[in-house]
Amino acid sequence: MSAAPMPPDALTELRDAMRHFAAEREWERFHTPKNLAMALSGEAGELIEHFQWLTAEESAALSPPVREEVALEMADVLLYLVRLGDVLEIDLAEAARRKMGINAQRYPIEQARGRAVKHDRL
């Protein structure tokens, strides 16, 4: 008896949707790693604008309209990141799991708990 195929994960679905979206518009030639990284940076800047000058408390209590704007900016960041991963043939979920493992080693619980310092200062 063969195992049922695994359903695609959310990142794979987004990757495929973005690939299709770009292909329909014949945008592949514009989606170079350089251009996608620059677009990603621009969208991250637009996300940051929503939080600039807010206190920590204000940033955690966004009004519903601002929260929706933030959600859409976060989506833009995610979509460009997913598209960049696709163009560079990087499995983002696997890379994120690897990075979490690295961070777990860099920030041992006993040393890092409750401390906001870089790993080389623990």
N, C-alpha and C positions, 0 to 999 in steps of 0.2 A: 504494500500500500504506500503510495507516494504522499508526501506532505503537501498540504494545500499551499499555494503560493502566498507569500506574505503580502499584505496590503501595503501600498506605498505610504511612506510617512509624510508628514505635513511639509517638510522641507523639499522632499522629492516632488510632491505635487506642485508646490510653488515654483520650483525650478522648471518643471515641465510647462507650467502655465506661462512663465516669463519667457521661456524659449519660444513657445508658440506665438505669444504676443509680439515679440521682436521679429520673428520670421514673417508673420502676416504683414508687417509694416516695412519689411526689408531693411531693418535697422542693424542687422548683424555687423555690417562693416563699421558702424559707429560704436559698437559695443566692444571696444578694445579694453584691455585691462586698465590702461592709463585713464581713458575716458570714464569708465565705470567707477574707478577709485576716486576720481575728481568729483563725479556726481554724488557718490556716497558721502564724501566730505561735505559737499554743499548741503545735502539733506540733513546731515548730522548738525551742521550749523543752524539750519532752520529749526531743528528740534531744540537746540540749546537756547535759541532766542526766547522760547516760551518760559524758560526758567531764569533767564538773566535778570538780576536785580530782585528776585524773590527771596524771602527768608526761607529757611528750611521748612518751617511750618506752612507757609503759603504754598511752597512747591508740592507739599503732600496733600493739600486741600484745594485742588483746582476746581473751578466751576465746571459744570457739565459742558458748556460750549468750548471752553479752553481744553478740557480733557479730550474732547472729540478731535480738536485740532492737533493735539499732542499725539493721539492715537494714529492719525493719518500721517503725521511726520515720521512716527516710529515705523509705520508700514513702508513708507518710502525708503527709509534706511535699510530695513530688512529686505525689501525687494531688490535694491541695488546690490546688497551684499550677496544675496542668493544668486543673482545674475553674474556677478563677478566670480563667485565660486564655480558656476557652471562653465564660464568661458575659460577659466584656468584649470578646469577639471579637478577641483578640490571638493572632497566630500566634507561639507561644513559640519555635519553632525559628528563624524568621526574625528575631525580636527578639534572640535569643541570637547569631546570626551578625552582626547589626548591632553589638551591644555588643562582640563580640570584635574587630571592625574598629576601633571607637572605642578600645578598650584597646590595640590594637596601635600606634595613633598616640600614645596617652598614654604608653606604656611602650616606647620604642624599645629594641631588643635591646642596642645598644651602651651605653645608659645604665642599663638596668634589670637586666641580667644579674647575678644573685647579690645583688641589693639588695632588701630588703623595706621600701621607702618609698613613700609616696604620690606620684603622678605630679607633683604641684606641687613636690616636693622633690628631683626628680632633677637 
